Amino acid sequence: MTDQQQAPSPDPDGEAPDRPLTLAVLRHLVRKEWKDLPGDMLVVLSRDAGGNFFSPFSTYSVSRYAPIHSDLVGDIFPLPEELTADQSLRELYPDGIPDTALPALVLYPLG
């Protein structure tokens, strides 16, 4: 098993290394840290932070994320424009979307 590497922390003193990764940090990684990696390198996602089970990255969606079960586990919800455009989707969320839901780039594994 290889060592996990942390993304650059927005906390320069390193007091909070386990923060959620933002799109800005991901862009930095792609443009700077990973720029010399081969383009055909496989991108693999871990099922959890402990490194249990792995699967290739398959697709993504732009949604909203809200912590539901704990600070680190939550659910995703449709964007406002998706709810406006789709009556059947609105019916799936009769209580609405939690106020805590934030825009999120959601990455899905293949398996």
Secondary structure in CASP SS format (residue, H / E / C, confidence):
PFRMAT SS
TARGET T0000
AUTHOR 0000-0000-0000
METHOD secondary structure of the structure
MODEL  1
M C 1.00
T C 1.00
D C 1.00
Q C 1.00
Q C 1.00
Q C 1.00
A C 1.00
P C 1.00
S C 1.00
P C 1.00
D C 1.00
P C 1.00
D C 1.00
G C 1.00
E C 1.00
A C 1.00
P C 1.00
D C 1.00
R C 1.00
P C 1.00
L C 1.00
T C 1.00
L H 1.00
A H 1.00
V H 1.00
L H 1.00
R H 1.00
H H 1.00
L H 1.00
V H 1.00
R H 1.00
K H 1.00
E H 1.00
W C 1.00
K C 1.00
D C 1.00
L C 1.00
P C 1.00
G C 1.00
D C 1.00
M C 1.00
L C 1.00
V C 1.00
V E 1.00
L E 1.00
S E 1.00
R C 1.00
D C 1.00
A C 1.00
G C 1.00
G C 1.00
N C 1.00
F C 1.00
F E 1.00
S E 1.00
P E 1.00
F E 1.00
S E 1.00
T E 1.00
Y E 1.00
S E 1.00
V E 1.00
S E 1.00
R E 1.00
Y E 1.00
A E 1.00
P E 1.00
I C 1.00
H C 1.00
S C 1.00
D C 1.00
L C 1.00
V C 1.00
G E 1.00
D E 1.00
I E 1.00
F E 1.00
P C 1.00
L C 1.00
P H 1.00
E H 1.00
E H 1.00
L H 1.00
T H 1.00
A H 1.00
D C 1.00
Q H 1.00
S H 1.00
L H 1.00
R H 1.00
E H 1.00
L H 1.00
Y C 1.00
P C 1.00
D C 1.00
G C 1.00
I C 1.00
P C 1.00
D C 1.00
T C 1.00
A C 1.00
L E 1.00
P E 1.00
A E 1.00
L E 1.00
V E 1.00
L E 1.00
Y E 1.00
P E 1.00
L C 1.00
G C 1.00
END
